Amino acid sequence: MGKKGHLFIISAPSGAGKSTIVMAILRKDPALRYSISYTTRPPRSNERDGTDYYFVSYAAFHKKIDSGELVEWAEVHGHLYGTSARLLDDSLQLGYDILFDIDVAGARKLYSKYPEATLVFIAPPSMEELKRRLAKRGADSAEVIEQRMKNAKAEMAQAERYHHVVVNDDLDNALSEIEAIIRKARLHG
Ligand code: 5GP
């Protein structure tokens, strides 16, 4: 059997610029595959089923929990999100390295099952900047933004559990930092 793929788990408060970073990394790195999660959250206008997420009903999600299909799952901002063990294994069998974009609770669970994984936390330059970015995105109501800010504070407190904390004050710098982390993990892993 060949060498098993490396797992890179990225977490960040929403608005920290994670999606942009994740997309840019994936575009440049064909050996890296994105772990597409299941979620009960409705799709945003720019999202596609099977690319950003697999969008499913609560009933379908609960069926996956009951059948043990999810290697981890968590409730974030009132919606359920989870990683399929089967999709993950398929990607690993094909020899890919896998990139996860999951919350801090999911990261902890996944890391307990895959202790060789690399944990990367993307932090916004400041909480004020985070709020500005969330408002600018225009995707969420004021109430949702408040909830996301509250959640962000709790998530920031978890950053110290990660192997790497990358501050996203400049996109290109943040990208190079993460690319260096990936290169190093591959060299040593
Ligand atoms: P959003 O709704 O903004 O796409 O994502 C909200 C949060 O859910 C983000 O912190 C994201 O990382 C997290 N998330 C996305 N997919 C999963 C998953 O499969 N498992 C867990 N635990 N969190 C996820």
py3Dmol code that shows the C-alpha trace and the ligand (Angstrom):
import py3Dmol

protein = """\
ATOM      1  CA  MET A   1       0.000   0.000   0.000  1.00  0.00           C
ATOM      2  CA  GLY A   2       1.173   3.519  -0.804  1.00  0.00           C
ATOM      3  CA  LYS A   3       1.814   6.284   1.679  1.00  0.00           C
ATOM      4  CA  LYS A   4      -1.369   7.619   3.227  1.00  0.00           C
ATOM      5  CA  GLY A   5      -2.419  11.174   2.420  1.00  0.00           C
ATOM      6  CA  HIS A   6      -1.884  14.040   4.795  1.00  0.00           C
ATOM      7  CA  LEU A   7      -4.806  15.776   6.502  1.00  0.00           C
ATOM      8  CA  PHE A   8      -4.834  19.574   6.810  1.00  0.00           C
ATOM      9  CA  ILE A   9      -7.557  20.918   9.076  1.00  0.00           C
ATOM     10  CA  ILE A  10      -8.298  24.623   8.771  1.00  0.00           C
ATOM     11  CA  SER A  11     -10.558  26.496  11.180  1.00  0.00           C
ATOM     12  CA  ALA A  12     -11.365  30.171  11.438  1.00  0.00           C
ATOM     13  CA  PRO A  13     -14.118  32.443  12.633  1.00  0.00           C
ATOM     14  CA  SER A  14     -16.403  33.229   9.688  1.00  0.00           C
ATOM     15  CA  GLY A  15     -15.222  36.422   8.023  1.00  0.00           C
ATOM     16  CA  ALA A  16     -11.550  35.680   8.699  1.00  0.00           C
ATOM     17  CA  GLY A  17     -11.086  35.145   4.969  1.00  0.00           C
ATOM     18  CA  LYS A  18     -10.914  31.383   5.136  1.00  0.00           C
ATOM     19  CA  SER A  19     -12.971  30.555   2.047  1.00  0.00           C
ATOM     20  CA  THR A  20     -10.834  32.794  -0.175  1.00  0.00           C
ATOM     21  CA  ILE A  21      -7.657  31.230   1.211  1.00  0.00           C
ATOM     22  CA  VAL A  22      -8.974  27.678   0.895  1.00  0.00           C
ATOM     23  CA  MET A  23     -10.052  28.258  -2.718  1.00  0.00           C
ATOM     24  CA  ALA A  24      -6.712  29.794  -3.683  1.00  0.00           C
ATOM     25  CA  ILE A  25      -4.743  26.933  -2.117  1.00  0.00           C
ATOM     26  CA  LEU A  26      -6.852  24.278  -3.821  1.00  0.00           C
ATOM     27  CA  ARG A  27      -6.498  25.959  -7.203  1.00  0.00           C
ATOM     28  CA  LYS A  28      -2.712  25.882  -6.961  1.00  0.00           C
ATOM     29  CA  ASP A  29      -2.308  22.404  -5.499  1.00  0.00           C
ATOM     30  CA  PRO A  30      -3.708  19.491  -7.530  1.00  0.00           C
ATOM     31  CA  ALA A  31      -2.570  16.930  -4.935  1.00  0.00           C
ATOM     32  CA  LEU A  32      -4.913  18.493  -2.408  1.00  0.00           C
ATOM     33  CA  ARG A  33      -8.594  17.631  -2.309  1.00  0.00           C
ATOM     34  CA  TYR A  34     -11.284  19.556  -0.454  1.00  0.00           C
ATOM     35  CA  SER A  35     -13.413  17.624   2.008  1.00  0.00           C
ATOM     36  CA  ILE A  36     -16.965  18.584   1.021  1.00  0.00           C
ATOM     37  CA  SER A  37     -19.154  18.561   4.128  1.00  0.00           C
ATOM     38  CA  TYR A  38     -22.820  17.798   4.534  1.00  0.00           C
ATOM     39  CA  THR A  39     -24.871  20.656   5.944  1.00  0.00           C
ATOM     40  CA  THR A  40     -28.462  21.534   6.766  1.00  0.00           C
ATOM     41  CA  ARG A  41     -27.721  25.234   6.116  1.00  0.00           C
ATOM     42  CA  PRO A  42     -29.470  26.601   3.036  1.00  0.00           C
ATOM     43  CA  PRO A  43     -27.079  27.435   0.184  1.00  0.00           C
ATOM     44  CA  ARG A  44     -25.921  31.031  -0.307  1.00  0.00           C
ATOM     45  CA  SER A  45     -26.475  32.475  -3.776  1.00  0.00           C
ATOM     46  CA  ASN A  46     -22.920  31.720  -4.939  1.00  0.00           C
ATOM     47  CA  GLU A  47     -22.784  28.171  -3.588  1.00  0.00           C
ATOM     48  CA  ARG A  48     -23.297  24.952  -5.483  1.00  0.00           C
ATOM     49  CA  ASP A  49     -24.414  21.595  -4.199  1.00  0.00           C
ATOM     50  CA  GLY A  50     -21.605  19.064  -4.439  1.00  0.00           C
ATOM     51  CA  THR A  51     -18.927  21.753  -4.724  1.00  0.00           C
ATOM     52  CA  ASP A  52     -19.165  23.886  -1.587  1.00  0.00           C
ATOM     53  CA  TYR A  53     -21.313  21.521   0.445  1.00  0.00           C
ATOM     54  CA  TYR A  54     -23.787  18.715   0.057  1.00  0.00           C
ATOM     55  CA  PHE A  55     -26.953  20.513   1.129  1.00  0.00           C
ATOM     56  CA  VAL A  56     -29.327  18.122   2.881  1.00  0.00           C
ATOM     57  CA  SER A  57     -32.457  18.196   5.045  1.00  0.00           C
ATOM     58  CA  TYR A  58     -32.418  17.716   8.813  1.00  0.00           C
ATOM     59  CA  ALA A  59     -33.979  14.294   8.339  1.00  0.00           C
ATOM     60  CA  ALA A  60     -31.282  13.226   5.877  1.00  0.00           C
ATOM     61  CA  PHE A  61     -28.546  14.562   8.148  1.00  0.00           C
ATOM     62  CA  HIS A  62     -29.913  12.702  11.170  1.00  0.00           C
ATOM     63  CA  LYS A  63     -30.031   9.521   9.132  1.00  0.00           C
ATOM     64  CA  LYS A  64     -26.302   9.947   8.463  1.00  0.00           C
ATOM     65  CA  ILE A  65     -25.629  10.442  12.180  1.00  0.00           C
ATOM     66  CA  ASP A  66     -27.639   7.335  13.059  1.00  0.00           C
ATOM     67  CA  SER A  67     -25.955   5.163  10.434  1.00  0.00           C
ATOM     68  CA  GLY A  68     -22.510   6.261  11.651  1.00  0.00           C
ATOM     69  CA  GLU A  69     -21.593   7.749   8.277  1.00  0.00           C
ATOM     70  CA  LEU A  70     -20.134  10.923   9.796  1.00  0.00           C
ATOM     71  CA  VAL A  71     -16.616  10.860  11.186  1.00  0.00           C
ATOM     72  CA  GLU A  72     -17.425  14.118  12.988  1.00  0.00           C
ATOM     73  CA  TRP A  73     -20.307  16.572  13.062  1.00  0.00           C
ATOM     74  CA  ALA A  74     -21.183  19.745  14.911  1.00  0.00           C
ATOM     75  CA  GLU A  75     -23.869  22.381  15.212  1.00  0.00           C
ATOM     76  CA  VAL A  76     -22.602  25.789  14.119  1.00  0.00           C
ATOM     77  CA  HIS A  77     -24.773  28.921  14.086  1.00  0.00           C
ATOM     78  CA  GLY A  78     -27.888  26.781  14.428  1.00  0.00           C
ATOM     79  CA  HIS A  79     -27.128  24.474  11.504  1.00  0.00           C
ATOM     80  CA  LEU A  80     -25.624  20.999  11.350  1.00  0.00           C
ATOM     81  CA  TYR A  81     -22.344  20.331   9.547  1.00  0.00           C
ATOM     82  CA  GLY A  82     -20.533  17.020   9.199  1.00  0.00           C
ATOM     83  CA  THR A  83     -17.744  15.123   7.468  1.00  0.00           C
ATOM     84  CA  SER A  84     -18.474  11.854   5.699  1.00  0.00           C
ATOM     85  CA  ALA A  85     -16.124   9.018   6.657  1.00  0.00           C
ATOM     86  CA  ARG A  86     -16.815   7.354   3.300  1.00  0.00           C
ATOM     87  CA  LEU A  87     -15.918  10.408   1.195  1.00  0.00           C
ATOM     88  CA  LEU A  88     -12.806  10.943   3.303  1.00  0.00           C
ATOM     89  CA  ASP A  89     -11.684   7.330   2.899  1.00  0.00           C
ATOM     90  CA  ASP A  90     -12.336   7.451  -0.865  1.00  0.00           C
ATOM     91  CA  SER A  91     -10.057  10.495  -1.208  1.00  0.00           C
ATOM     92  CA  LEU A  92      -7.367   8.925   0.975  1.00  0.00           C
ATOM     93  CA  GLN A  93      -7.517   5.687  -1.037  1.00  0.00           C
ATOM     94  CA  LEU A  94      -6.942   7.710  -4.198  1.00  0.00           C
ATOM     95  CA  GLY A  95      -3.782   9.108  -2.642  1.00  0.00           C
ATOM     96  CA  TYR A  96      -4.910  12.686  -2.132  1.00  0.00           C
ATOM     97  CA  ASP A  97      -4.004  14.989   0.711  1.00  0.00           C
ATOM     98  CA  ILE A  98      -7.190  16.382   2.195  1.00  0.00           C
ATOM     99  CA  LEU A  99      -8.050  19.927   3.195  1.00  0.00           C
ATOM    100  CA  PHE A 100     -10.827  20.432   5.755  1.00  0.00           C
ATOM    101  CA  ASP A 101     -12.638  23.650   6.531  1.00  0.00           C
ATOM    102  CA  ILE A 102     -14.379  22.796   9.791  1.00  0.00           C
ATOM    103  CA  ASP A 103     -15.174  24.442  13.105  1.00  0.00           C
ATOM    104  CA  VAL A 104     -13.118  24.100  16.278  1.00  0.00           C
ATOM    105  CA  ALA A 105     -15.278  21.322  17.749  1.00  0.00           C
ATOM    106  CA  GLY A 106     -15.075  19.295  14.528  1.00  0.00           C
ATOM    107  CA  ALA A 107     -11.341  19.889  14.303  1.00  0.00           C
ATOM    108  CA  ARG A 108     -10.878  18.497  17.804  1.00  0.00           C
ATOM    109  CA  LYS A 109     -12.905  15.381  17.009  1.00  0.00           C
ATOM    110  CA  LEU A 110     -11.174  14.743  13.703  1.00  0.00           C
ATOM    111  CA  TYR A 111      -7.749  15.295  15.267  1.00  0.00           C
ATOM    112  CA  SER A 112      -8.488  12.718  17.963  1.00  0.00           C
ATOM    113  CA  LYS A 113      -9.103  10.175  15.182  1.00  0.00           C
ATOM    114  CA  TYR A 114      -6.263  11.348  12.931  1.00  0.00           C
ATOM    115  CA  PRO A 115      -3.519  12.547  15.318  1.00  0.00           C
ATOM    116  CA  GLU A 116      -1.058  12.920  12.422  1.00  0.00           C
ATOM    117  CA  ALA A 117      -3.209  15.731  10.952  1.00  0.00           C
ATOM    118  CA  THR A 118      -1.933  19.308  10.788  1.00  0.00           C
ATOM    119  CA  LEU A 119      -4.137  21.931  12.469  1.00  0.00           C
ATOM    120  CA  VAL A 120      -4.128  25.467  11.070  1.00  0.00           C
ATOM    121  CA  PHE A 121      -6.107  28.350  12.571  1.00  0.00           C
ATOM    122  CA  ILE A 122      -6.717  31.457  10.472  1.00  0.00           C
ATOM    123  CA  ALA A 123      -7.223  34.550  12.609  1.00  0.00           C
ATOM    124  CA  PRO A 124      -8.527  37.935  11.525  1.00  0.00           C
ATOM    125  CA  PRO A 125      -6.234  40.913  12.251  1.00  0.00           C
ATOM    126  CA  SER A 126      -8.723  42.126  14.893  1.00  0.00           C
ATOM    127  CA  MET A 127     -12.313  41.664  16.046  1.00  0.00           C
ATOM    128  CA  GLU A 128     -13.225  45.104  14.598  1.00  0.00           C
ATOM    129  CA  GLU A 129     -11.905  44.043  11.199  1.00  0.00           C
ATOM    130  CA  LEU A 130     -13.835  40.784  11.445  1.00  0.00           C
ATOM    131  CA  LYS A 131     -17.093  42.642  12.058  1.00  0.00           C
ATOM    132  CA  ARG A 132     -16.372  44.983   9.144  1.00  0.00           C
ATOM    133  CA  ARG A 133     -15.745  42.023   6.809  1.00  0.00           C
ATOM    134  CA  LEU A 134     -18.917  40.224   7.900  1.00  0.00           C
ATOM    135  CA  ALA A 135     -21.006  43.349   7.295  1.00  0.00           C
ATOM    136  CA  LYS A 136     -19.331  43.991   3.928  1.00  0.00           C
ATOM    137  CA  ARG A 137     -20.036  40.456   2.744  1.00  0.00           C
ATOM    138  CA  GLY A 138     -23.726  41.343   2.917  1.00  0.00           C
ATOM    139  CA  ALA A 139     -24.701  37.682   3.137  1.00  0.00           C
ATOM    140  CA  ASP A 140     -26.140  37.767   6.650  1.00  0.00           C
ATOM    141  CA  SER A 141     -28.620  39.787   8.696  1.00  0.00           C
ATOM    142  CA  ALA A 142     -27.477  41.969  11.636  1.00  0.00           C
ATOM    143  CA  GLU A 143     -28.718  39.297  14.012  1.00  0.00           C
ATOM    144  CA  VAL A 144     -26.727  36.557  12.288  1.00  0.00           C
ATOM    145  CA  ILE A 145     -23.631  38.777  12.271  1.00  0.00           C
ATOM    146  CA  GLU A 146     -23.976  39.304  16.037  1.00  0.00           C
ATOM    147  CA  GLN A 147     -24.227  35.547  16.519  1.00  0.00           C
ATOM    148  CA  ARG A 148     -21.178  34.979  14.321  1.00  0.00           C
ATOM    149  CA  MET A 149     -19.192  37.592  16.297  1.00  0.00           C
ATOM    150  CA  LYS A 150     -20.075  35.874  19.575  1.00  0.00           C
ATOM    151  CA  ASN A 151     -19.054  32.564  18.120  1.00  0.00           C
ATOM    152  CA  ALA A 152     -15.827  34.086  16.771  1.00  0.00           C
ATOM    153  CA  LYS A 153     -14.758  35.166  20.267  1.00  0.00           C
ATOM    154  CA  ALA A 154     -15.249  31.634  21.571  1.00  0.00           C
ATOM    155  CA  GLU A 155     -13.366  30.194  18.567  1.00  0.00           C
ATOM    156  CA  MET A 156     -10.449  32.609  18.966  1.00  0.00           C
ATOM    157  CA  ALA A 157      -9.959  31.247  22.471  1.00  0.00           C
ATOM    158  CA  GLN A 158      -9.302  27.817  20.902  1.00  0.00           C
ATOM    159  CA  ALA A 159      -6.535  29.044  18.581  1.00  0.00           C
ATOM    160  CA  GLU A 160      -3.781  27.981  20.966  1.00  0.00           C
ATOM    161  CA  ARG A 161      -4.732  24.326  20.476  1.00  0.00           C
ATOM    162  CA  TYR A 162      -3.717  24.534  16.808  1.00  0.00           C
ATOM    163  CA  HIS A 163      -0.250  23.756  15.457  1.00  0.00           C
ATOM    164  CA  HIS A 164      -0.197  26.976  13.438  1.00  0.00           C
ATOM    165  CA  VAL A 165      -1.991  30.310  13.726  1.00  0.00           C
ATOM    166  CA  VAL A 166      -1.954  32.387  10.549  1.00  0.00           C
ATOM    167  CA  VAL A 167      -3.104  36.011  10.841  1.00  0.00           C
ATOM    168  CA  ASN A 168      -4.893  37.058   7.672  1.00  0.00           C
ATOM    169  CA  ASP A 169      -4.024  40.744   7.457  1.00  0.00           C
ATOM    170  CA  ASP A 170      -2.577  40.341   3.980  1.00  0.00           C
ATOM    171  CA  LEU A 171      -3.992  37.619   1.730  1.00  0.00           C
ATOM    172  CA  ASP A 172      -0.773  36.883  -0.178  1.00  0.00           C
ATOM    173  CA  ASN A 173       1.242  36.595   3.029  1.00  0.00           C
ATOM    174  CA  ALA A 174      -1.347  34.339   4.623  1.00  0.00           C
ATOM    175  CA  LEU A 175      -1.375  32.158   1.508  1.00  0.00           C
ATOM    176  CA  SER A 176       2.417  31.805   1.427  1.00  0.00           C
ATOM    177  CA  GLU A 177       2.448  30.941   5.120  1.00  0.00           C
ATOM    178  CA  ILE A 178      -0.098  28.170   4.657  1.00  0.00           C
ATOM    179  CA  GLU A 179       1.650  26.844   1.552  1.00  0.00           C
ATOM    180  CA  ALA A 180       4.877  26.657   3.557  1.00  0.00           C
ATOM    181  CA  ILE A 181       3.063  24.770   6.337  1.00  0.00           C
ATOM    182  CA  ILE A 182       1.734  22.256   3.792  1.00  0.00           C
ATOM    183  CA  ARG A 183       5.153  21.806   2.142  1.00  0.00           C
ATOM    184  CA  LYS A 184       6.825  21.224   5.500  1.00  0.00           C
ATOM    185  CA  ALA A 185       4.208  18.713   6.656  1.00  0.00           C
ATOM    186  CA  ARG A 186       4.659  16.736   3.423  1.00  0.00           C
ATOM    187  CA  LEU A 187       8.419  16.716   3.805  1.00  0.00           C
ATOM    188  CA  HIS A 188       8.264  15.417   7.356  1.00  0.00           C
ATOM    189  CA  GLY A 189       5.148  13.342   7.137  1.00  0.00           C
TER     190      GLY A 189
END
"""
ligand_1 = """\
24
5GP
P -20.489 28.496 6.814
O -21.945 28.379 7.135
O -19.994 29.909 6.971
O -20.132 27.884 5.477
O -19.695 27.607 7.882
C -19.909 27.789 9.232
C -18.901 27.001 10.018
O -19.104 25.599 9.875
C -17.453 27.260 9.608
O -16.701 27.487 10.793
C -17.037 25.973 8.955
O -15.662 25.745 9.126
C -17.873 24.968 9.717
N -18.012 23.685 9.015
C -18.188 23.481 7.696
N -18.257 22.169 7.415
C -18.097 21.514 8.590
C -18.047 20.120 8.963
O -18.163 19.201 8.159
N -17.875 19.853 10.278
C -17.750 20.833 11.210
N -17.557 20.453 12.473
N -17.779 22.137 10.910
C -17.953 22.479 9.609
"""
view = py3Dmol.view(width=600, height=400)
view.addModel(protein, "pdb")
view.setStyle({"model": 0}, {"cartoon": {"style": "trace"}})
view.addModel(ligand_1, "xyz")
view.setStyle({"model": 1}, {"stick": {}})
view.zoomTo()
view.show()
